[in-house]
Amino acid sequence: MFNKNNNENIKEAETIIGPSIKVKGNFHGQGNIIIEGEVEGSVKTNNYLLVGEKSTISANIEAKNAKINGKVTGNVQVGEYLELGPTAIINGDINTKILSIAKGAIINGKCSMGKQENNEEKK
């Protein structure tokens, strides 16, 4: 799903955290985010998130669409499509509409898929 648009997402990246960068903080944006380094805090975008295979993220993640190839410790919530590459390690719960998991990816947590419901409405 992302393969043909992946180059466009990289070209249109609003925020890029390079491989030698280690940051602490909460990121919230409207545009595409690429993470190749280390992040501690939270990451939220209304668009596309790409996590590189050598990335280490200790944060809850929210995105419209995402491709994860690195290590994430925290919950992952993706509104539409989540792709886990063969080097992805997720230590946390996943909530998404559509999920693609490559051979070799590791998930240590619960996985919920399908129609996204607002937790407030359930109460």
BASE-625149 format. One record per residue (C-alpha): residue in three letters; chain; x negated, y negated, z negated; residue number from 1. Coordinates in nm, 3 decimals. Each point is the difference from the previous one (the first is absolute). Layout:
# BASE-625149
pt residuo = ALA; cadena = A; east = X; north = Y; up = Z; num = NUM
...
# end
This chain:
# BASE-625149
pt residuo = MET; cadena = A; east = 0.000; north = 0.000; up = 0.000; num = 1
pt residuo = PHE; cadena = A; east = -0.286; north = -0.241; up = -0.081; num = 2
pt residuo = ASN; cadena = A; east = -0.252; north = 0.126; up = 0.253; num = 3
pt residuo = LYS; cadena = A; east = 0.105; north = -0.220; up = 0.291; num = 4
pt residuo = ASN; cadena = A; east = 0.050; north = -0.304; up = -0.223; num = 5
pt residuo = ASN; cadena = A; east = -0.301; north = 0.059; up = -0.227; num = 6
pt residuo = ASN; cadena = A; east = -0.229; north = -0.230; up = 0.200; num = 7
pt residuo = GLU; cadena = A; east = 0.265; north = -0.274; up = -0.005; num = 8
pt residuo = ASN; cadena = A; east = 0.034; north = 0.035; up = -0.378; num = 9
pt residuo = ILE; cadena = A; east = -0.376; north = -0.036; up = -0.044; num = 10
pt residuo = LYS; cadena = A; east = -0.019; north = -0.305; up = 0.230; num = 11
pt residuo = GLU; cadena = A; east = 0.289; north = -0.166; up = -0.181; num = 12
pt residuo = ALA; cadena = A; east = -0.131; north = 0.072; up = -0.352; num = 13
pt residuo = GLU; cadena = A; east = 0.063; north = -0.287; up = -0.236; num = 14
pt residuo = THR; cadena = A; east = -0.220; north = 0.141; up = -0.279; num = 15
pt residuo = ILE; cadena = A; east = -0.307; north = 0.223; up = 0.035; num = 16
pt residuo = ILE; cadena = A; east = -0.188; north = 0.133; up = -0.301; num = 17
pt residuo = GLY; cadena = A; east = -0.331; north = 0.128; up = 0.136; num = 18
pt residuo = PRO; cadena = A; east = -0.188; north = 0.314; up = -0.106; num = 19
pt residuo = SER; cadena = A; east = -0.246; north = -0.185; up = -0.225; num = 20
pt residuo = ILE; cadena = A; east = 0.273; north = -0.197; up = -0.181; num = 21
pt residuo = LYS; cadena = A; east = 0.135; north = 0.087; up = -0.346; num = 22
pt residuo = VAL; cadena = A; east = 0.291; north = -0.213; up = -0.119; num = 23
pt residuo = LYS; cadena = A; east = 0.238; north = -0.019; up = -0.294; num = 24
pt residuo = GLY; cadena = A; east = 0.335; north = -0.170; up = 0.042; num = 25
pt residuo = ASN; cadena = A; east = 0.348; north = 0.014; up = 0.139; num = 26
pt residuo = PHE; cadena = A; east = 0.042; north = -0.039; up = 0.376; num = 27
pt residuo = HIS; cadena = A; east = 0.334; north = -0.099; up = 0.148; num = 28
pt residuo = GLY; cadena = A; east = 0.033; north = -0.094; up = 0.363; num = 29
pt residuo = GLN; cadena = A; east = 0.224; north = -0.006; up = 0.301; num = 30
pt residuo = GLY; cadena = A; east = -0.260; north = 0.121; up = 0.251; num = 31
pt residuo = ASN; cadena = A; east = -0.211; north = 0.308; up = 0.068; num = 32
pt residuo = ILE; cadena = A; east = -0.263; north = 0.101; up = -0.257; num = 33
pt residuo = ILE; cadena = A; east = -0.309; north = 0.213; up = 0.057; num = 34
pt residuo = ILE; cadena = A; east = -0.188; north = 0.137; up = -0.301; num = 35
pt residuo = GLU; cadena = A; east = -0.341; north = 0.160; up = 0.049; num = 36
pt residuo = GLY; cadena = A; east = -0.142; north = -0.080; up = -0.347; num = 37
pt residuo = GLU; cadena = A; east = 0.119; north = 0.031; up = -0.361; num = 38
pt residuo = VAL; cadena = A; east = 0.315; north = -0.161; up = -0.142; num = 39
pt residuo = GLU; cadena = A; east = 0.131; north = -0.003; up = -0.357; num = 40
pt residuo = GLY; cadena = A; east = 0.339; north = -0.161; up = -0.063; num = 41
pt residuo = SER; cadena = A; east = 0.297; north = 0.015; up = 0.236; num = 42
pt residuo = VAL; cadena = A; east = 0.040; north = -0.021; up = 0.376; num = 43
pt residuo = LYS; cadena = A; east = 0.323; north = -0.108; up = 0.169; num = 44
pt residuo = THR; cadena = A; east = 0.072; north = -0.095; up = 0.359; num = 45
pt residuo = ASN; cadena = A; east = 0.314; north = -0.033; up = 0.206; num = 46
pt residuo = ASN; cadena = A; east = -0.189; north = 0.146; up = 0.296; num = 47
pt residuo = TYR; cadena = A; east = -0.272; north = 0.258; up = 0.069; num = 48
pt residuo = LEU; cadena = A; east = -0.266; north = 0.126; up = -0.242; num = 49
pt residuo = LEU; cadena = A; east = -0.307; north = 0.193; up = 0.112; num = 50
pt residuo = VAL; cadena = A; east = -0.219; north = 0.165; up = -0.265; num = 51
pt residuo = GLY; cadena = A; east = -0.341; north = 0.118; up = 0.124; num = 52
pt residuo = GLU; cadena = A; east = -0.141; north = 0.344; up = -0.082; num = 53
pt residuo = LYS; cadena = A; east = -0.271; north = -0.131; up = -0.237; num = 54
pt residuo = SER; cadena = A; east = 0.241; north = -0.233; up = -0.185; num = 55
pt residuo = THR; cadena = A; east = 0.086; north = 0.038; up = -0.366; num = 56
pt residuo = ILE; cadena = A; east = 0.320; north = -0.165; up = -0.119; num = 57
pt residuo = SER; cadena = A; east = 0.121; north = -0.008; up = -0.361; num = 58
pt residuo = ALA; cadena = A; east = 0.330; north = -0.172; up = 0.062; num = 59
pt residuo = ASN; cadena = A; east = 0.365; north = 0.043; up = 0.078; num = 60
pt residuo = ILE; cadena = A; east = 0.056; north = -0.050; up = 0.371; num = 61
pt residuo = GLU; cadena = A; east = 0.305; north = -0.136; up = 0.184; num = 62
pt residuo = ALA; cadena = A; east = 0.014; north = -0.038; up = 0.378; num = 63
pt residuo = LYS; cadena = A; east = 0.240; north = 0.023; up = 0.292; num = 64
pt residuo = ASN; cadena = A; east = -0.227; north = 0.251; up = 0.180; num = 65
pt residuo = ALA; cadena = A; east = -0.335; north = 0.145; up = -0.109; num = 66
pt residuo = LYS; cadena = A; east = -0.283; north = 0.231; up = 0.097; num = 67
pt residuo = ILE; cadena = A; east = -0.213; north = 0.124; up = -0.288; num = 68
pt residuo = ASN; cadena = A; east = -0.333; north = 0.176; up = 0.049; num = 69
pt residuo = GLY; cadena = A; east = -0.166; north = -0.082; up = -0.335; num = 70
pt residuo = LYS; cadena = A; east = 0.063; north = 0.061; up = -0.372; num = 71
pt residuo = VAL; cadena = A; east = 0.299; north = -0.164; up = -0.168; num = 72
pt residuo = THR; cadena = A; east = 0.070; north = 0.020; up = -0.372; num = 73
pt residuo = GLY; cadena = A; east = 0.346; north = -0.148; up = -0.042; num = 74
pt residuo = ASN; cadena = A; east = 0.348; north = 0.026; up = 0.145; num = 75
pt residuo = VAL; cadena = A; east = 0.056; north = -0.050; up = 0.372; num = 76
pt residuo = GLN; cadena = A; east = 0.327; north = -0.144; up = 0.129; num = 77
pt residuo = VAL; cadena = A; east = 0.036; north = -0.036; up = 0.377; num = 78
pt residuo = GLY; cadena = A; east = 0.327; north = -0.123; up = 0.148; num = 79
pt residuo = GLU; cadena = A; east = -0.028; north = 0.173; up = 0.337; num = 80
pt residuo = TYR; cadena = A; east = -0.291; north = 0.225; up = 0.104; num = 81
pt residuo = LEU; cadena = A; east = -0.295; north = 0.130; up = -0.203; num = 82
pt residuo = GLU; cadena = A; east = -0.285; north = 0.190; up = 0.161; num = 83
pt residuo = LEU; cadena = A; east = -0.253; north = 0.184; up = -0.217; num = 84
pt residuo = GLY; cadena = A; east = -0.325; north = 0.078; up = 0.180; num = 85
pt residuo = PRO; cadena = A; east = -0.213; north = 0.311; up = -0.065; num = 86
pt residuo = THR; cadena = A; east = -0.218; north = -0.182; up = -0.257; num = 87
pt residuo = ALA; cadena = A; east = 0.289; north = -0.154; up = -0.197; num = 88
pt residuo = ILE; cadena = A; east = 0.026; north = 0.067; up = -0.374; num = 89
pt residuo = ILE; cadena = A; east = 0.310; north = -0.133; up = -0.175; num = 90
pt residuo = ASN; cadena = A; east = 0.018; north = 0.019; up = -0.381; num = 91
pt residuo = GLY; cadena = A; east = 0.349; north = -0.138; up = -0.052; num = 92
pt residuo = ASP; cadena = A; east = 0.355; north = 0.021; up = 0.124; num = 93
pt residuo = ILE; cadena = A; east = 0.098; north = -0.063; up = 0.362; num = 94
pt residuo = ASN; cadena = A; east = 0.329; north = -0.149; up = 0.117; num = 95
pt residuo = THR; cadena = A; east = 0.056; north = -0.047; up = 0.375; num = 96
pt residuo = LYS; cadena = A; east = 0.251; north = 0.060; up = 0.279; num = 97
pt residuo = ILE; cadena = A; east = -0.231; north = 0.194; up = 0.233; num = 98
pt residuo = LEU; cadena = A; east = -0.321; north = 0.179; up = -0.101; num = 99
pt residuo = SER; cadena = A; east = -0.277; north = 0.152; up = 0.211; num = 100
pt residuo = ILE; cadena = A; east = -0.268; north = 0.203; up = -0.182; num = 101
pt residuo = ALA; cadena = A; east = -0.319; north = 0.113; up = 0.175; num = 102
pt residuo = LYS; cadena = A; east = -0.169; north = 0.326; up = -0.093; num = 103
pt residuo = GLY; cadena = A; east = -0.238; north = -0.070; up = -0.287; num = 104
pt residuo = ALA; cadena = A; east = 0.196; north = -0.284; up = -0.163; num = 105
pt residuo = ILE; cadena = A; east = 0.061; north = 0.039; up = -0.376; num = 106
pt residuo = ILE; cadena = A; east = 0.304; north = -0.120; up = -0.196; num = 107
pt residuo = ASN; cadena = A; east = 0.013; north = 0.023; up = -0.380; num = 108
pt residuo = GLY; cadena = A; east = 0.343; north = -0.139; up = -0.083; num = 109
pt residuo = LYS; cadena = A; east = 0.365; north = 0.006; up = 0.102; num = 110
pt residuo = CYS; cadena = A; east = 0.112; north = -0.070; up = 0.353; num = 111
pt residuo = SER; cadena = A; east = 0.341; north = -0.148; up = 0.084; num = 112
pt residuo = MET; cadena = A; east = 0.111; north = -0.041; up = 0.359; num = 113
pt residuo = GLY; cadena = A; east = 0.302; north = -0.113; up = 0.195; num = 114
pt residuo = LYS; cadena = A; east = 0.226; north = -0.301; up = -0.036; num = 115
pt residuo = GLN; cadena = A; east = -0.150; north = -0.259; up = -0.233; num = 116
pt residuo = GLU; cadena = A; east = 0.232; north = -0.086; up = -0.288; num = 117
pt residuo = ASN; cadena = A; east = -0.030; north = -0.288; up = -0.238; num = 118
pt residuo = ASN; cadena = A; east = -0.064; north = 0.136; up = -0.351; num = 119
pt residuo = GLU; cadena = A; east = 0.214; north = -0.283; up = -0.142; num = 120
pt residuo = GLU; cadena = A; east = 0.305; north = 0.131; up = 0.187; num = 121
pt residuo = LYS; cadena = A; east = -0.037; north = 0.347; up = -0.158; num = 122
pt residuo = LYS; cadena = A; east = 0.039; north = -0.135; up = -0.355; num = 123
# end
